[in-house]
Amino acid sequence: MRTCNQNFPGADSDTAAQLARDVAQDERTIVAELAALRQKERFSLESIGFLLGSDPGQISRALKGTSQTTLMNYIRIARALGYRSRLVFERADPEGVSSPDLVNLRIASHKVSKAGRTVEAGSLARGTAKKATSV
């Protein structure tokens, strides 16, 4: 379940790396649970693939955690195995350990570069875009 090239581009590198490790661990947990359910229920990859309209090889890669599988597809696999899914959110940080201060983060003015010119983010809407002298 990847959304961009950087996992947490708005965080400093140490925080981004820790958050990415946490998300990867959560994904490994989902994959392990689904693989265990498949073994318990004795479903073949072919039968799951048939129900989902997917190639059995793709199901195998999803259940090994080697493909970029979306959360929705993990939920679909669980349903094909006869299980409903529920997403539970737990506090990630123990007492006394703080998360990044998300409350005070704001999107700063940024510049968008395109074809040899730089435009201030809000100026497009106001029609006051300025041509940059260098890029």
C-alpha positions in Angstrom: 0.0 0.0 0.0 2.3 2.7 -1.3 1.1 6.1 -2.2 4.2 7.9 -3.4 8.0 7.5 -3.8 8.6 8.8 -0.3 6.7 7.3 2.6 6.4 10.4 4.7 7.9 13.3 2.7 6.7 15.9 5.3 8.7 14.5 8.1 12.4 14.7 8.9 14.4 11.8 7.7 14.7 10.0 11.1 11.0 10.3 11.8 10.1 9.3 8.2 12.3 6.2 8.5 10.7 5.2 11.8 7.1 5.7 10.5 7.9 3.7 7.3 9.3 0.9 9.5 6.1 0.9 11.6 3.9 0.8 8.5 6.0 -2.0 7.0 5.6 -4.0 10.2 1.8 -3.5 10.1 1.7 -4.8 6.6 3.8 -7.8 7.5 1.3 -8.6 10.2 -1.6 -8.4 7.8 0.2 -10.7 5.3 1.1 -13.2 8.0 -2.5 -13.3 9.3 -4.0 -13.8 5.8 -1.4 -16.6 5.1 -2.3 -18.3 8.3 -6.0 -18.1 7.5 -5.4 -19.5 4.1 -3.6 -22.5 5.6 -6.2 -23.0 8.3 -9.1 -22.9 5.8 -7.1 -25.0 3.2 -8.0 -22.7 0.3 -5.9 -23.1 -2.9 -4.4 -20.1 -4.6 -6.4 -21.0 -7.6 -9.7 -20.9 -5.8 -8.9 -17.5 -4.2 -7.7 -16.2 -7.6 -10.9 -17.4 -9.2 -13.2 -15.7 -6.7 -11.2 -12.4 -7.0 -10.7 -12.6 -10.8 -6.9 -12.6 -10.2 -4.0 -14.7 -11.3 -3.0 -17.3 -8.6 0.5 -16.0 -8.9 -0.6 -12.5 -7.9 -2.4 -14.0 -4.9 0.7 -15.9 -3.9 2.8 -12.7 -4.1 0.3 -10.8 -2.0 0.3 -13.6 0.7 4.1 -13.5 0.7 4.2 -9.7 1.0 6.3 -9.4 -2.2 3.9 -7.3 -4.2 2.5 -3.9 -3.8 -0.9 -5.0 -2.6 -3.5 -2.4 -1.6 -5.4 -2.6 1.7 -8.6 -3.1 -0.3 -7.1 -6.2 -1.9 -6.0 -7.6 1.4 -9.6 -7.1 2.6 -10.9 -8.9 -0.6 -8.6 -11.8 0.1 -9.9 -12.1 3.7 -13.5 -12.0 2.4 -12.7 -14.7 -0.2 -11.4 -16.8 2.7 -14.7 -16.4 4.5 -13.7 -13.7 6.9 -14.8 -10.1 7.4 -12.2 -7.4 8.1 -12.2 -4.7 10.7 -9.5 -2.1 10.9 -8.5 -1.3 14.5 -6.5 1.8 15.3 -4.3 1.7 18.4 -2.1 4.3 19.9 1.3 3.7 18.3 3.4 5.4 20.9 3.6 4.3 24.5 3.0 6.9 27.3 5.8 9.4 27.5 7.0 8.9 23.9 5.8 11.5 21.5 4.8 11.3 17.9 5.7 14.0 15.4 3.9 17.2 16.3 1.2 17.1 13.6 -1.0 19.7 15.2 1.4 22.5 14.5 2.4 21.5 11.0 1.3 23.8 8.2 1.8 23.6 4.5 4.2 26.4 3.6 4.2 28.4 0.4 6.0 26.4 -2.2 7.0 26.9 -5.8 6.0 24.8 -8.7 8.6 24.5 -11.5 7.4 23.7 -15.0 9.1 24.1 -18.4 11.6 26.7 -17.4 9.5 28.9 -15.2 8.7 29.0 -11.5 5.2 29.9 -10.3 4.2 30.7 -6.7 1.5 28.2 -5.5 -1.2 30.7 -4.8 -0.5 33.0 -7.7 -2.2 30.8 -10.3 -5.5 31.3 -8.7 -5.0 35.0 -8.5 -3.7 35.3 -12.0 -0.5 37.0 -10.8 2.1 34.4 -11.9 5.6 35.8 -12.4 8.1 34.4 -14.8 11.3 33.5 -13.1 14.6 34.7 -14.4 16.3 31.3 -13.8 15.4 27.8 -12.9 
